[in-house]
Amino acid sequence: MNRTCTSLMLAGSLLAGGQAMAGDLLQWQNNSLTYLYGKDFKVNPSIQQTVTFEHADAWKYGDNFLFIDKIFYNGKPDAYLGNNTYYGEFSPRLSFGKIFDQKLEFGPIKDVLLAMTYETGEGDVNSYLIGPGFDLAIPGFDYFQLNFYNRHTDDKRPGNNIWQITPVWSYTIPVGSSSVLIDGYMDWVVDNDKNSQGTYHANLHFNPQIKYDLGKALHWGEKQLYVGIEYDYWKNKYAIEDTKDFTTNQSATSLLVKYHF
């Protein structure tokens, strides 16, 4: 798959989403801002502050998720990126159940989708992902998605035509007069890829958040203001192999404040 083909698909999904909103076909949407302060990051400087904007929605023919990170390095600048950088992903999915107005339910599967993701950031990091996605009904979970992607880049970097498995989940636990929300994702790239430019190593990125609904506890509004932590485990971060000379296995924890609007 080339860059033009994938860009056209993503643009088509954005256009369809825009048309749906214009035609009152938007089912729901949610936006949030998150502030994170954490230590023990690898490859980049150890101490980082991040401000994240997130958008999620569902519309007549699928759903969309978007996030943009603005990352600030504390203590010393990154050797390649300077004092700060950015990173973002856009993940539209088209629902076959919604498109064909049919229930595609069997076993734990609630729906079958075409899942796509565009990854971008400062420098040479553009990637395009496409593959099948599934919405699963798992007891206790608010939602559980399982997406299988084939990864592609738009240059000669290694990391082309390899597979990634991405579960996404949300689980709510009542606690006193409020609740704790545990949500997050895991990106598991299962293959290595090697070419003349180098080697892209299989890697696993596990990124859950554990958040207390402070807004509900203070009677300001449910599901609006959260405080908690984010845990970031990344084996072979950026697909760089962990060695005794260069550690790329990351285990970092950040304090979190998140506001939904």
C-alpha positions in Angstrom: 0.0 0.0 0.0 1.4 3.4 -1.0 1.1 6.7 0.8 -1.4 8.1 -1.7 -3.8 5.2 -1.4 -3.8 5.2 2.4 -4.1 9.0 2.5 -7.1 8.8 0.2 -8.8 6.3 2.5 -8.1 8.4 5.6 -9.3 11.5 3.8 -12.4 9.7 2.7 -13.2 8.7 6.2 -12.7 12.3 7.4 -15.0 13.5 4.6 -17.6 10.9 5.4 -17.4 11.8 9.1 -17.8 15.5 8.2 -20.9 14.7 6.0 -22.4 12.6 8.8 -22.1 15.4 11.3 -23.6 17.9 8.8 -26.5 15.5 8.3 -27.1 15.0 12.0 -25.8 11.5 11.9 -23.3 11.9 14.7 -24.2 9.6 17.6 -21.9 11.0 20.3 -18.6 12.7 20.8 -16.1 13.4 23.6 -13.1 15.7 23.9 -10.5 15.9 26.7 -7.3 17.5 27.8 -4.7 15.6 29.9 -1.6 16.8 31.7 1.1 14.2 32.6 4.3 14.5 34.6 6.5 11.4 34.6 10.0 10.0 35.1 12.1 7.0 34.0 11.5 7.4 30.3 14.1 5.8 28.0 15.7 6.8 24.7 14.4 10.4 25.1 15.2 12.4 28.3 14.1 10.7 31.5 11.7 13.4 32.9 8.8 14.5 30.7 5.7 16.6 30.8 2.9 16.0 28.3 -0.2 17.8 27.3 -2.6 15.6 25.3 -5.8 16.5 23.4 -8.1 13.6 22.6 -11.2 13.3 20.5 -13.5 10.3 20.2 -16.8 9.9 18.4 -19.2 7.4 16.9 -21.3 8.2 13.8 -23.7 6.3 11.5 -21.0 4.2 9.7 -18.2 3.9 12.3 -16.1 5.6 14.9 -13.1 7.9 15.1 -10.3 8.5 17.7 -7.7 11.2 17.6 -4.9 12.3 20.0 -2.1 14.8 19.8 0.7 14.9 22.4 2.8 18.0 23.1 5.9 16.6 25.0 8.2 18.8 27.0 11.6 17.5 28.1 12.8 18.5 31.6 16.4 18.7 32.7 18.0 18.5 29.3 16.9 18.6 25.6 16.6 15.6 23.4 19.6 15.1 21.2 17.5 15.1 18.0 14.2 16.8 19.0 15.3 19.7 21.2 13.4 20.8 24.3 10.0 19.6 23.1 8.2 17.7 20.4 4.8 16.4 19.3 3.2 13.1 18.3 -0.3 12.2 17.1 -2.5 9.5 15.8 -5.8 9.4 13.9 -7.7 6.2 14.0 -10.9 5.9 12.0 -12.9 2.7 11.8 -15.7 1.7 9.4 -18.3 -0.6 10.8 -19.6 -3.3 8.5 -22.5 -3.9 10.8 -23.6 -0.2 10.5 -22.8 0.1 6.8 -24.9 -3.0 5.9 -27.4 -2.5 8.7 -26.8 -6.0 9.9 -25.9 -7.5 13.2 -22.5 -9.1 12.8 -22.6 -10.8 16.2 -21.1 -14.2 16.9 -19.7 -15.5 20.2 -18.1 -12.5 22.0 -17.9 -10.4 18.7 -20.4 -7.6 18.5 -19.2 -6.0 15.3 -16.6 -6.3 12.5 -14.8 -3.2 11.2 -12.2 -1.9 8.9 -9.6 -0.3 11.2 -7.1 2.3 10.1 -4.5 4.5 11.8 -2.2 7.3 10.7 0.8 8.0 13.0 2.8 11.2 12.7 5.3 13.2 14.7 8.4 15.4 14.4 11.0 14.0 12.1 10.7 10.9 9.9 7.9 9.0 11.7 4.9 8.8 9.4 3.2 5.4 9.4 0.0 4.0 7.9 -1.9 1.1 9.4 -4.9 -0.9 8.1 -6.6 -4.2 8.9 -9.6 -5.8 10.5 -11.1 -4.6 13.8 -13.6 -6.2 16.2 -15.8 -4.9 19.0 -16.0 -7.5 21.7 -18.6 -8.0 24.5 -16.5 -9.0 27.6 -18.4 -9.1 30.9 -17.6 -6.1 33.1 -15.9 -4.0 30.5 -17.4 -0.7 29.3 -15.9 -1.6 25.9 -13.2 -3.8 24.4 -11.8 -3.4 20.9 -9.3 -5.7 19.2 -7.7 -4.4 16.1 -5.2 -6.1 13.7 -3.1 -3.8 11.6 -0.7 -4.2 8.7 1.9 -1.4 9.2 3.4 0.7 6.3 5.8 3.6 6.1 6.1 6.2 3.3 9.9 6.0 2.9 12.8 3.5 3.0 12.8 3.0 6.8 12.4 -0.6 8.0 9.0 -1.5 9.5 6.9 -2.2 6.3 4.3 -4.9 5.8 4.5 -6.1 9.4 1.6 -6.9 11.8 0.5 -5.1 14.9 -2.2 -6.3 17.4 -3.9 -3.5 19.3 -6.5 -4.2 22.1 -8.2 -1.1 23.6 -10.3 -1.3 26.7 -12.2 0.5 29.5 -13.3 -0.8 32.9 -15.1 1.0 35.6 -15.0 0.1 39.3 -17.4 1.8 41.8 -15.5 3.2 44.8 -17.6 4.9 47.5 -19.5 7.8 46.2 -17.4 7.8 43.0 -15.6 5.4 40.7 -12.2 4.4 39.3 -11.7 4.1 35.6 -9.1 1.8 34.2 -8.6 2.2 30.4 -5.8 2.1 27.9 -4.3 0.2 25.0 -1.5 -2.1 24.0 0.4 -2.0 20.7 2.1 -5.3 20.0 4.2 -5.4 16.8 4.9 -9.0 16.3 7.4 -9.0 13.5 10.9 -7.8 12.7 11.8 -6.1 9.5 15.3 -5.5 8.1 16.5 -3.6 5.1 19.5 -1.6 4.0 18.5 1.2 6.4 18.5 -0.9 9.5 16.4 -3.3 11.6 12.9 -2.7 13.0 12.5 -5.0 16.0 9.3 -6.5 17.3 8.1 -4.4 20.3 5.3 -4.2 22.8 3.8 -0.9 24.2 1.4 -1.3 27.2 -0.2 2.0 28.3 -3.0 1.9 30.8 -4.4 4.8 32.9 -5.9 4.4 36.4 -8.1 7.4 37.2 -10.4 8.4 40.1 -13.5 10.4 39.1 -12.9 13.4 41.3 -15.6 15.5 39.6 -18.2 12.9 40.6 -16.9 12.8 44.2 -17.1 16.6 44.5 -20.5 16.7 42.8 -19.1 18.8 39.9 -20.3 16.3 37.3 -19.7 12.6 36.4 -17.0 11.6 34.0 -15.6 15.1 33.6 -12.5 15.5 35.9 -10.2 12.6 36.7 -6.9 12.4 38.7 -4.6 9.3 38.7 -1.6 7.7 37.1 -0.5 6.5 33.7 1.8 3.6 33.4 4.0 3.3 30.2 5.8 0.0 29.5 7.6 -0.3 26.2 9.7 -3.3 25.3 12.2 -2.3 22.5 11.0 1.3 22.4 10.7 2.7 18.9 11.5 -0.8 17.7 15.1 -0.3 18.9 16.5 -3.5 20.4 17.3 -3.3 24.1 21.0 -4.1 24.8 23.4 -3.7 27.8 24.9 -0.7 26.0 21.6 1.1 25.2 18.5 0.5 27.3 15.2 0.7 25.4 13.0 -1.3 27.7 10.9 1.5 29.3 8.9 1.3 32.6 7.7 4.8 33.4 4.9 6.2 35.6 3.3 9.6 35.3 0.9 11.6 37.5 -2.3 12.5 35.6 -5.0 15.1 35.5 -7.7 14.8 32.8 -10.7 17.0 32.0 -13.4 16.0 29.6 -15.6 18.5 27.7 
